[in-house]
Amino acid sequence: MRLSVFDMFKIGIGPSSSHTVGPMRAAKRFAEALEAADADRTAKVVVELYGSLGHTGKGHGSDVAVQLGLEGETPDETDVDGVPARIARIAREGRLNLLGKRSVAFRVADQVVFHRKKSLPLHSNGMKFVAYDAAGAIVLERIYYSVGGGFVVDDKHGEKPLVTAPDDSFPYPFTSGAELLATCEREGLSISTLVLRNETTLRPEAEVRANLLHIVEAMRACVRRGCEREGILPGGLKVKRRAASLFRKLKADQSAADPLHTMDWVNLWALAVNEENAAGGRVVTAPTNGAAGIVPAVMHYYARHVPGADDDGAVRFLLTAGAIAMLYKMNASISGAEVGCQGEVGVACSMAAGALAEVMGGTPEQVENAAEIAMEHNLGLTCDPIGGLVQVPCIERNAMGAVKAINAARLALRGDGSHLVSLDKVIATMRQTGADMLTKYKETARGGLAVNIVEC
């Protein structure tokens, strides 16, 4: 599988990469296929959501996402502030515009179907799109799967690559941590340099750096917005946004007497991002939306507290984090609906830990060790969102994951890189644990906190 770092970091819209970003991309892909087929015959479109999407799609905004996607919107370009008015217009008119062109009947209550007790065969996040003509005959039917991190596959063609290139286009291909370390040792490269050289076979180095800095700025902007906005998060749980209040308190208290003052800031940065995500704001999928606060929080820690931190270091941070994410994507999963939250918060924690070790001068072996430590202590983490919303425990879970990532990096940097359990072994264990995990603990809101806390 050929993956780019830009597959692992996508600028998108909250609250969920698998339940919002993926369905939006799938809906747009269907609308494009319909246009190429026979869009002029289309009178209406029906969308059926299965498995985890059927269970928690309402709370994750899947119905909103498919409407936007059918109208031709993409997660990275959607005007997030204009979404409520747009959805209200579709509801009021009972029609939407396929790719912004052809008007067809669309009433959410009748044409977005949530199948809570049915699943499609290939993945728990399955979607079926069917277009009908005025006589009720099928014009086009497609099945897609949202497999985590905004990745979408269908039952025929798989994920459309961002850049067309042969599988052997990378000078330093790797499919395991062991291969990655062996290549770094043989070539005398750091992990970030190896990934950068791979990326430059797809686009010029200046473009790689510029695009990564664009992602860095999107992460910083998300933190800033999260530190400014107040109020109650949507969805009915009445969860109050805390980041703005915490930001004011930390700004007012600059005392160096508290040795854990820095931890408060790390918590703030993670909370800020995931409150924005829960509100449907602009976030960077890293590698998912539910875990989007961890990498930015640890990157902020690097920028504020590591001597010599600069934008080049931020680029190396993302290159390294991207390499670690690729290993999980290739060998396990980054889908909470498939392996639980260990595939989201656990992977993000692993990515951030390895990346921090890299920019703090760690060897490739220490980077691999940091990533392994972080995941080893997230194994078995369930995905049990209360009310099917990416709020509780998701927002605080990002703060805990960010702090854990920093500690994992520090543990690895105090050692020489040698350790008993390899990153490959812990990735395999995570995959096996996810396979053994009961479905009710995998983003269905049917187990754990989701059923043991009374919604009020």
Phi, psi and chi 1 to 4 in degrees:
 res  aa     phi    psi   chi1   chi2   chi3   chi4
   1 MET       -  124.1 -179.5 -175.5  -66.6      -
   2 ARG   -92.1  120.1 -177.8 -169.7   59.9   80.5
   3 LEU  -125.7  144.5  -70.7  171.3      -      -
   4 SER  -107.9  157.5  162.8      -      -      -
   5 VAL   -60.3  -27.0   67.3      -      -      -
   6 PHE   -78.8   -8.5  -62.9  106.7      -      -
   7 ASP   -76.8  -27.8  -68.5  -38.9      -      -
   8 MET   -90.0  -21.5  -49.6  -43.5  -57.2      -
   9 PHE  -122.2  112.4  -63.2  105.6      -      -
  10 LYS  -126.8  130.7  -55.2 -179.7 -176.2   78.1
  11 ILE   -77.1  125.7  -63.2  174.5      -      -
  12 GLY  -149.5 -154.5      -      -      -      -
  13 ILE  -128.1  142.6 -176.2  173.2      -      -
  14 GLY   -77.0  170.1      -      -      -      -
  15 PRO  -101.4   -2.1   34.5  -35.2      -      -
  16 SER  -145.5  134.3  171.5      -      -      -
  17 SER   -71.3  -38.0   51.4      -      -      -
  18 SER   -82.8  -30.6   60.2      -      -      -
  19 HIS  -102.9  -15.1  -72.9   55.5      -      -
  20 THR  -118.8  -59.4  -49.0      -      -      -
  21 VAL   -62.7  -49.5  174.8      -      -      -
  22 GLY   -59.7  -52.5      -      -      -      -
  23 PRO   -59.3  -35.5  -30.3   38.1      -      -
  24 MET   -64.3  -43.7 -170.5 -173.9  -59.5      -
  25 ARG   -66.1  -39.0  -64.4 -179.9   69.0 -162.6
  26 ALA   -64.9  -42.4      -      -      -      -
  27 ALA   -63.3  -41.6      -      -      -      -
  28 LYS   -65.1  -41.3 -177.6  172.6 -174.9  -71.5
  29 ARG   -61.7  -40.1 -171.6 -178.4  -63.3 -175.9
  30 PHE   -65.0  -44.2  177.2   75.9      -      -
  31 ALA   -60.9  -37.5      -      -      -      -
  32 GLU   -67.2  -41.3  -69.6  169.8  -19.1      -
  33 ALA   -65.1  -36.9      -      -      -      -
  34 LEU   -66.6  -40.7 -174.7   57.4      -      -
  35 GLU   -62.4  -39.3 -177.4  177.5   51.2      -
  36 ALA   -71.5  -23.7      -      -      -      -
  37 ALA   -87.3  -81.7      -      -      -      -
  38 ASP  -159.1   62.5 -164.4   -1.1      -      -
  39 ALA   -63.4  -27.7      -      -      -      -
  40 ASP   -64.9  -23.6  -69.9  -18.0      -      -
  41 ARG   -80.5  -17.3  -74.7  179.8   51.4 -149.6
  42 THR   -69.3  129.2  -57.1      -      -      -
  43 ALA  -108.6  -31.3      -      -      -      -
  44 LYS  -157.4  161.3   72.5  172.6 -176.5  177.5
  45 VAL  -127.3  135.2  174.9      -      -      -
  46 VAL  -116.3  134.8  173.9      -      -      -
  47 VAL  -117.8  127.2 -175.1      -      -      -
  48 GLU  -116.5  128.1  -61.3 -179.4   58.5      -
  49 LEU  -112.0  131.9  -55.8  175.4      -      -
  50 TYR  -119.7  163.2  -66.1   82.8      -      -
  51 GLY    61.4 -131.0      -      -      -      -
  52 SER   -60.9  -36.5  177.6      -      -      -
  53 LEU   -62.7  -36.9  -69.3  175.0      -      -
  54 GLY   -68.7  -35.5      -      -      -      -
  55 HIS   -75.1  -47.3  -79.1  -71.2      -      -
  56 THR  -121.8   11.9   60.1      -      -      -
  57 GLY   -61.7  -37.1      -      -      -      -
  58 LYS   -61.1  -47.8  -74.3 -175.7 -178.8  -68.7
  59 GLY   -69.0  -23.8      -      -      -      -
  60 HIS   -96.6    4.1  -73.6   60.6      -      -
  61 GLY    75.9   24.1      -      -      -      -
  62 SER   -64.9  -35.4  -59.8      -      -      -
  63 ASP   -65.0  -39.7   49.4  -11.5      -      -
  64 VAL   -65.7  -42.8  171.9      -      -      -
  65 ALA   -61.2  -43.4      -      -      -      -
  66 VAL   -69.6  -32.4  -64.1      -      -      -
  67 GLN   -65.0  -44.9  -67.5  173.9   74.7      -
  68 LEU   -63.8  -42.8  -65.6  172.4      -      -
  69 GLY   -64.5  -41.6      -      -      -      -
  70 LEU   -62.0  -30.8  -71.5  171.0      -      -
  71 GLU   -81.7   -0.1  -72.7 -149.4  -33.2      -
  72 GLY    99.3    7.2      -      -      -      -
  73 GLU   -78.4  152.4  -69.5  -66.2  -40.3      -
  74 THR  -118.5  150.7   57.9      -      -      -
  75 PRO   -59.4  -32.4  -24.3   34.8      -      -
  76 ASP   -82.8  -14.5   57.5  -34.8      -      -
  77 GLU  -117.3   -7.1  -65.0 -177.7  -10.3      -
  78 THR   -61.4  135.4  -60.8      -      -      -
  79 ASP   -76.5   98.2  174.8   10.1      -      -
  80 VAL   -62.7  -32.1  -65.5      -      -      -
  81 ASP   -72.7  -22.3  -66.6  -34.4      -      -
  82 GLY   -92.5   -3.1      -      -      -      -
  83 VAL   -61.0  -47.7  167.7      -      -      -
  84 PRO   -56.2  -43.6  -26.9   36.9      -      -
  85 ALA   -65.6  -36.7      -      -      -      -
  86 ARG   -67.1  -44.8 -169.6  166.4 -170.3  168.8
  87 ILE   -66.0  -37.0  -62.4  -57.6      -      -
  88 ALA   -63.7  -37.4      -      -      -      -
  89 ARG   -64.9  -43.1 -176.1  -99.7  -59.2  166.6
  90 ILE   -61.8  -42.8  -65.7  172.4      -      -
  91 ALA   -65.0  -41.6      -      -      -      -
  92 ARG   -66.3  -43.0 -177.5  175.6   63.6 -107.1
  93 GLU   -86.1  -20.5  -62.5  176.9   -3.5      -
  94 GLY    66.9   26.9      -      -      -      -
  95 ARG  -149.8  152.1  -54.4 -172.8   69.6   81.3
  96 LEU  -132.5  166.2   57.5   73.5      -      -
  97 ASN  -109.6  108.4  -58.2  -47.7      -      -
  98 LEU   -61.3  121.0  -68.9  172.6      -      -
  99 LEU    52.2   28.0  -62.7  179.9      -      -
 100 GLY    75.5   11.2      -      -      -      -
 101 LYS  -118.1  -73.1  -58.3  173.0 -175.2  176.7
 102 ARG   -88.5  125.8  178.3  172.7  174.8   76.9
 103 SER   -83.0  128.2  176.2      -      -      -
 104 VAL  -133.8  159.0  -62.1      -      -      -
 105 ALA   -65.1  136.9      -      -      -      -
 106 PHE  -158.4  108.3 -159.8   88.3      -      -
 107 ARG  -119.2  116.3  -63.8 -171.1 -179.8  -82.0
 108 VAL   -54.6  -43.1  175.2      -      -      -
 109 ALA   -60.1  -30.2      -      -      -      -
 110 ASP  -101.7  -27.0  -59.2  -38.0      -      -
 111 GLN  -113.1    0.6  -69.1  167.6 -117.8      -
 112 VAL  -118.6  108.6  178.9      -      -      -
 113 VAL  -106.6  123.8 -178.1      -      -      -
 114 PHE   -98.7  108.5  -66.7   88.9      -      -
 115 HIS   -90.9   99.5  -68.0  -68.2      -      -
 116 ARG   -77.8  -20.6  -66.2  177.8   57.1   86.1
 117 LYS  -118.7   13.4  -64.2 -177.1  179.6 -178.9
 118 LYS  -126.7  147.8  -63.2 -179.5 -178.7  178.8
 119 SER  -134.3  155.2  -63.7      -      -      -
 120 LEU   -94.3  159.3  -65.1  177.2      -      -
 121 PRO   -70.5  -30.0   22.6  -33.8      -      -
 122 LEU   -89.4  -25.2  -62.2 -175.3      -      -
 123 HIS  -162.8  155.8 -168.5  -83.3      -      -
 124 SER   -72.6  -15.5   55.2      -      -      -
 125 ASN  -103.4   75.5  -72.8  -26.6      -      -
 126 GLY  -102.8  147.9      -      -      -      -
 127 MET  -137.8  140.5  -62.7  164.1  -84.9      -
 128 LYS  -122.4  128.4 -179.6 -171.2  -69.8 -175.6
 129 PHE  -112.8  130.2  -68.0   81.1      -      -
 130 VAL  -133.0  127.0 -173.9      -      -      -
 131 ALA  -103.9  135.4      -      -      -      -
 132 TYR  -120.1  151.2  -62.9   90.8      -      -
 133 ASP   -89.9 -176.7   65.5   14.0      -      -
 134 ALA   -64.8  -24.7      -      -      -      -
 135 ALA   -89.1   -1.3      -      -      -      -
 136 GLY    91.1    4.2      -      -      -      -
 137 ALA   -79.4  146.9      -      -      -      -
 138 ILE   -74.7  127.7  -66.8  176.4      -      -
 139 VAL   -89.8  -43.7  178.4      -      -      -
 140 LEU  -158.0  142.8 -174.9   69.4      -      -
 141 GLU  -136.0  134.7  179.8  176.4  -35.2      -
 142 ARG  -141.7  147.3  -71.3  -76.3 -171.2  -86.2
 143 ILE  -117.2  132.9  -69.1  175.2      -      -
 144 TYR  -129.8  159.1  -58.9   95.8      -      -
 145 TYR  -128.4  131.5  -63.9   90.1      -      -
 146 SER   -96.7  105.1  179.3      -      -      -
 147 VAL  -101.0   18.9  -63.0      -      -      -
 148 GLY   106.1  142.3      -      -      -      -
 149 GLY    69.1   17.2      -      -      -      -
 150 GLY    85.0   -1.4      -      -      -      -
 151 PHE   -71.6  137.9  -74.7   86.3      -      -
 152 VAL  -127.5  131.9  173.6      -      -      -
 153 VAL  -126.5  153.1  -59.8      -      -      -
 154 ASP  -111.2  179.6   59.8   35.1      -      -
 155 ASP   -84.3   13.1   50.7    3.0      -      -
 156 LYS  -131.6  -43.9  -63.9  178.5 -178.6  178.1
 157 HIS  -111.7  -16.6  -56.3  105.0      -      -
 158 GLY    74.0 -172.4      -      -      -      -
 159 GLU   -69.4  127.8  175.3   69.8   11.2      -
 160 LYS   -70.6  121.9 -179.7 -170.0  -69.2 -174.4
 161 PRO   -68.7  151.8   25.1  -33.5      -      -
 162 LEU   -70.9  -34.3  -60.1 -178.9      -      -
 163 VAL  -133.0  131.4  177.9      -      -      -
 164 THR   -79.2  122.3  -59.4      -      -      -
 165 ALA  -159.1  149.8      -      -      -      -
 166 PRO   -66.5  155.8   23.5  -32.8      -      -
 167 ASP   -61.4  -25.7  -70.0  -17.0      -      -
 168 ASP   -95.5   20.6   60.5   -5.2      -      -
 169 SER   -71.1  -24.8   60.5      -      -      -
 170 PHE   -79.1  133.7  -74.1  163.4      -      -
 171 PRO   -70.0  -25.0   24.2  -33.4      -      -
 172 TYR  -128.8   68.6  -54.2  115.2      -      -
 173 PRO   -69.0  149.2   27.2  -34.6      -      -
 174 PHE  -151.2  146.2   59.8   89.6      -      -
 175 THR  -126.0    0.5   58.0      -      -      -
 176 SER  -147.3  162.4   68.3      -      -      -
 177 GLY   -63.2  -36.8      -      -      -      -
 178 ALA   -63.3  -43.0      -      -      -      -
 179 GLU   -64.4  -40.5  -70.3  178.1   -3.0      -
 180 LEU   -61.3  -46.9  179.6   59.5      -      -
 181 LEU   -65.9  -41.0  -70.4 -179.7      -      -
 182 ALA   -63.1  -40.4      -      -      -      -
 183 THR   -68.5  -41.7  -55.8      -      -      -
 184 CYS   -59.2  -43.5  -73.4      -      -      -
 185 GLU   -67.1  -44.1 -178.3  177.2    5.0      -
 186 ARG   -64.9  -40.1 -176.3 -178.5   69.0 -114.8
 187 GLU   -94.4   -7.4  -57.9  -66.0  -28.1      -
 188 GLY    68.9   38.5      -      -      -      -
 189 LEU  -114.0  149.9  -59.1  174.3      -      -
 190 SER   -77.6  165.8   66.1      -      -      -
 191 ILE   -64.7  -41.6  -69.8  176.6      -      -
 192 SER   -65.8  -37.8   59.4      -      -      -
 193 THR   -67.5  -40.1  -60.0      -      -      -
 194 LEU   -60.2  -46.3 -178.8  149.3      -      -
 195 VAL   -66.1  -39.5  176.9      -      -      -
 196 LEU   -59.7  -43.2  177.4   60.9      -      -
 197 ARG   -65.9  -34.3  -67.7 -170.7 -178.1  179.9
 198 ASN   -64.4  -45.5  -78.7  -13.7      -      -
 199 GLU   -62.9  -31.9  -67.2  -68.4  -28.5      -
 200 THR   -73.8   -4.6   55.7      -      -      -
 201 THR   -81.9  -13.1   64.6      -      -      -
 202 LEU  -101.1  -29.9  -56.0  176.7      -      -
 203 ARG  -159.8  157.0   48.6 -177.5   69.3   80.3
 204 PRO   -58.4  151.0  -22.0   32.8      -      -
 205 GLU   -58.3  -40.1 -178.6  175.0  -24.7      -
 206 ALA   -61.3  -36.5      -      -      -      -
 207 GLU   -70.9  -38.6 -174.7  178.0  -21.1      -
 208 VAL   -58.6  -49.8  173.8      -      -      -
 209 ARG   -63.7  -42.9  -68.6 -176.7  178.3  -83.8
 210 ALA   -63.1  -42.0      -      -      -      -
 211 ASN   -67.1  -37.4  -70.5  -12.3      -      -
 212 LEU   -68.2  -39.1  -73.5  171.3      -      -
 213 LEU   -67.5  -29.3  -73.3  174.1      -      -
 214 HIS   -64.3  -39.9  179.4   58.0      -      -
 215 ILE   -66.7  -41.8  -69.5  171.1      -      -
 216 VAL   -57.9  -46.3  170.3      -      -      -
 217 GLU   -65.7  -35.7  178.8   50.3   37.0      -
 218 ALA   -63.6  -38.5      -      -      -      -
 219 MET   -65.3  -43.6  -70.2  179.4  171.3      -
 220 ARG   -64.1  -41.2  -68.4  169.4  176.8  166.5
 221 ALA   -63.5  -37.4      -      -      -      -
 222 CYS   -64.4  -42.0 -173.3      -      -      -
 223 VAL   -61.3  -44.7  170.6      -      -      -
 224 ARG   -60.9  -45.9  -71.7 -165.8  -64.1  -90.1
 225 ARG   -62.4  -41.7  -70.1 -166.5  -53.8  -87.9
 226 GLY   -64.7  -28.4      -      -      -      -
 227 CYS   -82.1   -8.4  -72.0      -      -      -
 228 GLU  -105.9  -31.5  -65.3  168.8   -5.6      -
 229 ARG   -91.0  140.4  -60.2 -172.5  179.4 -174.7
 230 GLU  -124.6  176.9  -58.6 -172.2   69.0      -
 231 GLY   118.4 -165.5      -      -      -      -
 232 ILE  -105.0  133.5  -56.3  -61.9      -      -
 233 LEU   -71.3  146.1  -67.1  172.3      -      -
 234 PRO   -70.6  159.3   26.7  -34.5      -      -
 235 GLY   122.9  -17.7      -      -      -      -
 236 GLY   105.6  -14.4      -      -      -      -
 237 LEU   -77.3  -14.2  -71.2 -177.1      -      -
 238 LYS    60.5   40.0  -60.5 -178.9 -179.3  179.6
 239 VAL   -76.7  124.9  174.0      -      -      -
 240 LYS   -85.5  135.8 -176.3  178.2 -179.6 -179.4
 241 ARG   -68.3  133.8  -64.4  177.9   73.8  139.6
 242 ARG  -112.7  -18.7  -67.6  177.9  -71.0  170.6
 243 ALA   -61.9  -42.6      -      -      -      -
 244 ALA   -62.0  -43.8      -      -      -      -
 245 SER   -64.8  -43.5  173.8      -      -      -
 246 LEU   -63.9  -38.0  177.9   57.8      -      -
 247 PHE   -60.0  -45.6  177.1   65.5      -      -
 248 ARG   -62.5  -41.0  -70.6 -167.1  -62.4  -88.6
 249 LYS   -65.6  -41.9  -68.9  176.6 -178.1  177.4
 250 LEU   -69.7  -35.1  -67.0  179.2      -      -
 251 LYS   -65.2  -36.3  -72.0  -76.7  -73.6 -175.0
 252 ALA   -75.4  -27.4      -      -      -      -
 253 ASP  -106.6   91.9  179.3   14.5      -      -
 254 GLN   -99.1   17.5  -62.8  -64.7  -26.3      -
 255 SER   -64.4  135.7  170.9      -      -      -
 256 ALA   -91.5    4.8      -      -      -      -
 257 ALA   -71.0  -30.0      -      -      -      -
 258 ASP   -86.6  113.8 -175.8   -6.9      -      -
 259 PRO   -68.2  -14.3   25.4  -34.5      -      -
 260 LEU  -104.9   16.8  -63.7 -179.0      -      -
 261 HIS   -58.7  -38.2 -168.5   67.1      -      -
 262 THR   -62.3  -37.6  -62.2      -      -      -
 263 MET   -61.4  -37.1 -175.0 -173.8  -63.7      -
 264 ASP   -59.5  -39.9  -67.8  -25.2      -      -
 265 TRP   -67.6  -41.0  -79.2   97.9      -      -
 266 VAL   -61.3  -44.0  173.6      -      -      -
 267 ASN   -58.3  -44.4  -72.9  -28.2      -      -
 268 LEU   -58.1  -49.5  165.5   68.0      -      -
 269 TRP   -61.8  -39.8  -62.3  -37.7      -      -
 270 ALA   -69.1  -44.2      -      -      -      -
 271 LEU   -60.7  -41.4  -66.5  175.1      -      -
 272 ALA   -59.1  -45.6      -      -      -      -
 273 VAL   -65.0  -46.2  170.3      -      -      -
 274 ASN   -78.5  -19.7  -79.5   83.5      -      -
 275 GLU   -71.1  -39.3  -73.3  178.6   -6.0      -
 276 GLU   -60.5  -43.6  -85.3  -63.5  -72.6      -
 277 ASN   -61.1  -46.1  180.0   62.5      -      -
 278 ALA   -62.7  -27.2      -      -      -      -
 279 ALA   -86.2    2.8      -      -      -      -
 280 GLY    79.7   24.7      -      -      -      -
 281 GLY   -84.7 -174.2      -      -      -      -
 282 ARG   -83.6  120.9  176.4   78.9   63.8 -133.7
 283 VAL  -134.8  170.1  -60.8      -      -      -
 284 VAL  -106.2  120.9  176.5      -      -      -
 285 THR   -64.8  118.1  -59.4      -      -      -
 286 ALA  -151.0   77.2      -      -      -      -
 287 PRO   -88.1   -3.4   36.2  -36.9      -      -
 288 THR  -130.8  173.6   68.0      -      -      -
 289 ASN   -79.2  -37.1  -77.1   24.5      -      -
 290 GLY   -61.5  -22.7      -      -      -      -
 291 ALA  -114.8   21.9      -      -      -      -
 292 ALA   -69.3  -15.1      -      -      -      -
 293 GLY   -85.9  -14.4      -      -      -      -
 294 ILE   -73.8  -53.0  -65.3  172.7      -      -
 295 VAL   -61.0  -46.6  168.4      -      -      -
 296 PRO   -60.6  -39.0  -24.5   35.0      -      -
 297 ALA   -64.2  -44.2      -      -      -      -
 298 VAL   -71.5  -33.1  178.0      -      -      -
 299 MET   -66.1  -37.7 -173.4 -177.8  -67.3      -
 300 HIS   -63.9  -40.2  -91.3   67.2      -      -
 301 TYR   -59.0  -44.9  168.9   83.0      -      -
 302 TYR   -57.8  -48.1  159.7   72.3      -      -
 303 ALA   -65.0  -34.6      -      -      -      -
 304 ARG   -92.0  -25.5  -58.4  -72.2 -176.3   88.6
 305 HIS  -127.4   -0.2  -63.1  -73.0      -      -
 306 VAL  -107.6  118.4  175.7      -      -      -
 307 PRO   -56.4  137.1  -24.9   34.5      -      -
 308 GLY    83.1    5.7      -      -      -      -
 309 ALA   -62.9  137.3      -      -      -      -
 310 ASP  -153.4 -177.8   56.3   16.2      -      -
 311 ASP   -65.7  -32.4  -80.0  -11.0      -      -
 312 ASP   -62.8  -38.4 -179.6   66.7      -      -
 313 GLY   -65.1  -37.5      -      -      -      -
 314 ALA   -63.7  -37.8      -      -      -      -
 315 VAL   -64.4  -45.7  166.5      -      -      -
 316 ARG   -64.2  -34.1  -67.9 -168.6  -62.8  114.9
 317 PHE   -58.6  -49.9 -170.4  105.4      -      -
 318 LEU   -69.6  -36.5  -72.1 -175.6      -      -
 319 LEU   -61.2  -43.1  -71.7  166.7      -      -
 320 THR   -69.1  -45.7  -53.7      -      -      -
 321 ALA   -59.7  -38.6      -      -      -      -
 322 GLY   -63.7  -40.7      -      -      -      -
 323 ALA   -60.7  -42.9      -      -      -      -
 324 ILE   -66.1  -41.6  -65.3  165.6      -      -
 325 ALA   -61.2  -38.9      -      -      -      -
 326 MET   -59.9  -38.9  -67.7  175.4 -153.4      -
 327 LEU   -62.2  -40.9  -67.1  174.4      -      -
 328 TYR   -69.5  -41.1  -75.8   98.1      -      -
 329 LYS   -63.7  -41.4  176.3   65.1  179.0  171.9
 330 MET   -74.6  -33.4  -71.5 -174.4  -74.6      -
 331 ASN  -113.5   -7.2  -62.9  -65.7      -      -
 332 ALA  -148.0 -111.4      -      -      -      -
 333 SER  -165.4  152.4  174.3      -      -      -
 334 ILE  -118.4   26.3   55.5  172.0      -      -
 335 SER  -107.0  120.1  168.5      -      -      -
 336 GLY   -63.8  -29.8      -      -      -      -
 337 ALA   -73.6  -15.5      -      -      -      -
 338 GLU  -102.0  -40.3 -169.9  171.7   15.3      -
 339 VAL  -130.0    9.0  -65.4      -      -      -
 340 GLY    83.8 -176.9      -      -      -      -
 341 CYS   -71.0  -13.4 -159.7      -      -      -
 342 GLN   -59.4  -27.5   58.4  176.6   -6.3      -
 343 GLY   -81.0  -10.3      -      -      -      -
 344 GLU  -112.4  -77.0  -62.0 -162.5   38.3      -
 345 VAL   -61.6  -39.2  162.5      -      -      -
 346 GLY   -62.2  -45.5      -      -      -      -
 347 VAL   -67.8  -43.1  172.3      -      -      -
 348 ALA   -60.9  -40.2      -      -      -      -
 349 CYS   -61.9  -42.8 -178.3      -      -      -
 350 SER   -64.1  -44.0 -175.5      -      -      -
 351 MET   -59.4  -49.1  -68.2  162.8   61.7      -
 352 ALA   -66.4  -38.0      -      -      -      -
 353 ALA   -64.0  -48.4      -      -      -      -
 354 GLY   -63.5  -40.7      -      -      -      -
 355 ALA   -64.6  -41.8      -      -      -      -
 356 LEU   -64.6  -41.2 -178.3   60.3      -      -
 357 ALA   -60.4  -39.3      -      -      -      -
 358 GLU   -61.0  -51.2  168.8   91.6   -0.2      -
 359 VAL   -76.3  -11.0  -64.0      -      -      -
 360 MET   -94.7   12.2  -69.0 -178.2   68.6      -
 361 GLY    94.5   13.0      -      -      -      -
 362 GLY   -70.0  151.6      -      -      -      -
 363 THR   -74.7  164.2   64.7      -      -      -
 364 PRO   -54.6  -37.1  -30.2   36.9      -      -
 365 GLU   -65.2  -39.0  -68.6   76.3   15.6      -
 366 GLN   -70.3  -36.1  -71.6  172.5  -43.7      -
 367 VAL   -62.3  -47.5  170.3      -      -      -
 368 GLU   -61.3  -38.7 -174.4  -99.9    2.8      -
 369 ASN   -65.0  -43.1 -170.9   16.4      -      -
 370 ALA   -60.8  -44.1      -      -      -      -
 371 ALA   -63.1  -38.9      -      -      -      -
 372 GLU   -67.0  -45.2 -179.5  -82.5  -37.0      -
 373 ILE   -58.3  -44.8  -68.2  171.2      -      -
 374 ALA   -60.7  -45.1      -      -      -      -
 375 MET   -73.5  -36.3  175.5   51.2   79.5      -
 376 GLU   -54.0  -31.8 -174.9  176.4  -32.3      -
 377 HIS  -103.9   20.9  -58.8  -71.7      -      -
 378 ASN  -122.8    1.7  -83.1  -68.2      -      -
 379 LEU   -58.8  134.7  -71.2  173.4      -      -
 380 GLY    85.6    2.3      -      -      -      -
 381 LEU   -65.9  121.4 -169.1   60.9      -      -
 382 THR   -86.5  161.0   59.2      -      -      -
 383 CYS  -111.2  102.7 -174.1      -      -      -
 384 ASP  -135.5   61.4   50.1   -6.2      -      -
 385 PRO   -68.6  128.1   27.8  -35.5      -      -
 386 ILE   -65.9  130.2  -63.8  175.7      -      -
 387 GLY    68.2   11.7      -      -      -      -
 388 GLY    68.5   18.2      -      -      -      -
 389 LEU  -104.8  147.5  -60.2  168.6      -      -
 390 VAL   -86.3   64.4 -166.9      -      -      -
 391 GLN  -132.4  -63.6  -63.3  179.1   15.9      -
 392 VAL  -119.3  120.6 -177.4      -      -      -
 393 PRO   -93.6   13.0   36.1  -37.4      -      -
 394 CYS   -60.9  -43.1  -42.9      -      -      -
 395 ILE   -65.0  -52.1  -64.4  171.4      -      -
 396 GLU   -65.5  -31.8  -74.3 -176.8   -5.9      -
 397 ARG   -60.5  -31.8 -169.9  167.7  -78.9  174.4
 398 ASN   -68.2  -38.4  -85.0 -103.7      -      -
 399 ALA   -64.0  -43.8      -      -      -      -
 400 MET   -63.9  -39.8  -61.6  -61.7  -68.4      -
 401 GLY   -65.5  -37.1      -      -      -      -
 402 ALA   -66.2  -45.3      -      -      -      -
 403 VAL   -63.6  -40.8  171.9      -      -      -
 404 LYS   -63.1  -37.4 -172.0  179.7  -68.3 -173.9
 405 ALA   -63.8  -42.5      -      -      -      -
 406 ILE   -63.9  -42.4  -65.7  169.3      -      -
 407 ASN   -66.0  -38.5 -163.2   31.7      -      -
 408 ALA   -62.6  -41.1      -      -      -      -
 409 ALA   -63.4  -41.4      -      -      -      -
 410 ARG   -66.8  -40.7  -65.5 -174.5   65.9   85.8
 411 LEU   -59.9  -43.5  -78.1  169.4      -      -
 412 ALA   -67.3  -39.6      -      -      -      -
 413 LEU   -71.1  -20.5  -69.5  171.5      -      -
 414 ARG   -81.5  -10.1  -68.1  -64.9 -175.6 -177.5
 415 GLY  -105.7 -173.4      -      -      -      -
 416 ASP  -106.2   11.2   61.2    5.1      -      -
 417 GLY    96.3  -16.3      -      -      -      -
 418 SER   -82.7  139.3   60.5      -      -      -
 419 HIS  -161.8  162.9   51.4  -69.3      -      -
 420 LEU   -76.3  -43.1 -176.1   62.5      -      -
 421 VAL  -101.6  124.4  179.7      -      -      -
 422 SER   -83.3  162.3   69.5      -      -      -
 423 LEU   -60.9  -39.4  178.6   57.3      -      -
 424 ASP   -59.5  -40.8  -69.5  -26.5      -      -
 425 LYS   -67.1  -38.9  -68.3  -66.7 -174.4 -176.5
 426 VAL   -73.5  -31.8   84.1      -      -      -
 427 ILE   -65.6  -43.2  -69.3  174.9      -      -
 428 ALA   -62.0  -39.3      -      -      -      -
 429 THR   -65.8  -40.8  -57.1      -      -      -
 430 MET   -60.9  -42.7 -173.6  -90.9  -88.6      -
 431 ARG   -62.6  -44.3 -177.3 -173.6   68.2 -113.4
 432 GLN   -66.4  -40.0  -66.3  159.1    2.8      -
 433 THR   -62.7  -41.7  -57.2      -      -      -
 434 GLY   -62.7  -39.1      -      -      -      -
 435 ALA   -65.2  -34.8      -      -      -      -
 436 ASP   -80.7  -18.2  -68.1  -20.6      -      -
 437 MET   -68.3  136.0 -169.0  179.6  -69.2      -
 438 LEU   -62.8  145.2  -66.1  176.2      -      -
 439 THR   -57.4  -32.9  -59.6      -      -      -
 440 LYS   -65.3  -14.8   68.0  180.0 -177.8  178.5
 441 TYR  -100.8   13.7  -64.3  120.0      -      -
 442 LYS  -123.6   72.5  -65.8 -168.7  -77.5 -169.1
 443 GLU    59.0   38.1 -149.8  167.1    0.2      -
 444 THR  -110.8   -9.6   60.1      -      -      -
 445 ALA    59.8   31.4      -      -      -      -
 446 ARG  -115.9    8.8  -67.7 -169.4  -62.2  143.5
 447 GLY  -152.4  173.1      -      -      -      -
 448 GLY    63.7 -141.1      -      -      -      -
 449 LEU   -59.6  -30.0  -70.9  175.3      -      -
 450 ALA   -60.9  -25.3      -      -      -      -
 451 VAL  -114.0  -10.4  -63.6      -      -      -
 452 ASN  -100.1   -1.6  -74.2  -46.3      -      -
 453 ILE  -115.0  127.2  -57.9  -64.1      -      -
 454 VAL   -76.5  124.8  177.1      -      -      -
 455 GLU   -76.6  129.7  -61.8  175.7   34.5      -
 456 CYS  -149.1      -   57.3      -      -      -
